[in-house]
């Protein structure tokens, strides 16, 4: 009786996939054992390949921010950083801003929750972009003191005093 089992032949593509899988497992294990070296190598590679990565990152950021929930999460993170820098109280979450308005309550224009574009990887705002506003600027980002308004309305509100706005309205009424 012949106990020899038939020879199993593995197609070349399957061999390649199997070797890649084994290699990937080995790399993951090595990275886990050597996190400092791995991070240093990744940082060096990213620095050397910055120009290759930039368009990919821009595209990913625009795609990510095109989803309204992601845009609001981004706005909340940015507000949290501003609160930390200005030593303001912060205790809002996405639930405090829901439901998301579709129209700016100040100017009555439609709100845009998607990023308008980017320059060097930075997403910039347009006049109709959604923005988190502190109703009373002296109080921080707390429940009941925040609302979503357009970036333009928030910019005007943040930079102009009430007296300046009155003078501007008076001037515009006289010269129209």
C-alpha positions in Angstrom: 0.0 0.0 0.0 1.3 3.4 -0.9 0.9 6.0 2.0 2.3 8.8 0.0 -0.2 11.6 -0.2 -0.7 13.5 -3.5 1.4 16.7 -3.9 -0.7 19.8 -3.4 0.1 22.5 -5.8 -0.6 26.1 -4.8 -1.1 28.6 -7.6 1.4 31.4 -7.8 -1.1 34.1 -6.8 -2.2 32.2 -3.8 1.5 31.7 -2.8 2.0 35.5 -3.1 -1.1 36.3 -1.0 -0.1 33.7 1.6 3.5 35.2 1.9 2.1 38.7 2.1 -0.3 37.7 4.9 2.6 36.0 6.8 4.7 39.1 6.2 1.9 41.4 7.4 1.5 39.4 10.6 5.3 39.5 11.2 5.4 43.3 10.7 2.5 43.8 13.1 4.2 41.7 15.8 7.5 43.6 15.2 5.8 47.0 15.4 4.1 45.9 18.7 7.5 44.9 20.2 9.3 48.0 18.9 6.9 50.9 19.0 9.5 53.6 19.3 11.5 52.5 16.3 8.3 51.9 14.3 7.0 55.4 15.1 10.3 57.0 14.3 10.4 55.2 10.9 6.8 56.2 10.1 7.5 59.8 11.0 10.6 59.9 8.8 8.7 58.3 5.9 5.9 60.7 6.2 8.4 63.6 6.3 10.1 62.3 3.1 6.8 61.7 1.3 4.9 64.8 2.4 4.2 65.9 -1.2 2.7 62.4 -2.0 0.5 62.4 1.1 -0.9 65.9 0.9 -3.4 65.5 -1.9 -4.6 62.2 -0.3 -5.1 63.9 3.0 -6.9 66.8 1.4 -9.3 64.5 -0.4 -9.9 62.5 2.7 -10.6 65.6 4.8 -13.1 67.0 2.3 -14.9 63.7 2.0 -15.0 63.4 5.8 -16.3 66.9 6.4 -19.0 66.6 3.7 -21.0 64.6 6.2 -22.9 67.0 8.5 -22.3 65.0 11.7 -18.6 65.0 11.0 -18.6 68.7 10.4 -20.4 69.3 13.7 -17.9 67.0 15.5 -15.1 69.1 14.0 -16.7 72.3 15.1 -17.1 71.0 18.6 -13.4 70.0 18.8 -12.4 73.4 17.5 -14.6 75.1 20.1 -13.1 72.9 22.8 -9.6 74.0 21.8 -10.7 77.7 21.8 -12.3 77.2 25.3 -9.0 75.8 26.6 -7.0 78.6 25.1 -9.3 81.3 26.5 -9.9 79.5 29.8 -13.6 79.3 29.2 -16.0 76.7 30.5 -16.9 73.9 28.0 -19.5 71.2 28.5 -21.4 70.8 25.1 -21.9 67.7 23.0 -23.4 67.1 19.6 -26.7 66.4 21.3 -26.8 70.0 22.5 -26.7 71.2 18.9 -29.3 68.9 17.5 -31.5 69.2 15.5 -29.1 70.9 13.0 -30.7 74.1 11.6 -30.9 74.4 7.8 -31.2 78.2 7.8 -29.0 80.7 9.7 -31.3 82.1 12.5 -29.5 85.5 12.2 -29.3 86.2 8.4 -31.9 83.7 7.1 -29.5 82.2 4.6 -29.2 78.4 4.0 -26.4 76.8 6.1 -23.7 74.7 4.4 -22.4 71.8 6.5 -19.8 70.6 4.0 -16.3 72.1 3.7 -16.1 74.5 0.7 -12.5 73.7 -0.2 -9.0 73.4 1.1 -5.6 75.1 0.7 -2.5 73.2 1.8 -4.6 70.7 3.7 -6.6 73.3 5.6 -10.3 73.3 5.2 -11.6 76.9 4.9 -15.0 78.4 5.7 -17.3 80.1 3.4 -19.9 82.7 4.3 -22.7 80.1 4.5 -20.6 77.5 6.5 -22.1 76.4 9.8 -20.4 77.8 12.9 -20.9 77.5 16.7 -21.8 80.8 18.3 -21.7 81.6 22.0 -24.9 83.6 22.5 -23.3 85.4 25.5 -19.6 85.6 24.7 -18.6 86.1 28.4 -20.0 82.7 29.2 -18.2 79.7 27.7 -19.4 76.9 25.5 -22.1 75.6 27.8 -25.5 74.1 27.3 -28.1 76.7 26.4 -25.4 79.3 25.5 -24.6 77.9 22.0 -26.3 77.9 18.7 -25.4 77.1 15.1 -25.3 80.2 12.8 -23.5 81.0 9.6 -19.8 81.8 9.7 -20.6 85.3 8.3 -23.1 86.1 11.0 -20.7 84.8 13.7 -17.8 86.9 12.2 -19.9 90.1 12.1 -21.2 89.4 15.6 -17.7 88.7 17.0 -15.9 91.7 15.5 -18.4 94.5 15.5 -19.7 96.3 18.6 -23.4 97.2 18.9 -22.6 100.9 18.4 -20.6 100.1 15.2 -23.6 98.0 13.9 -26.0 100.9 14.6 -23.7 103.4 12.8 -23.5 101.0 9.8 -27.3 100.5 9.6 -27.7 104.3 9.8 -25.2 104.9 7.1 -26.7 102.2 4.8 -30.3 103.6 5.3 -29.1 107.1 4.3 -27.1 106.0 1.2 -29.5 103.5 -0.4 
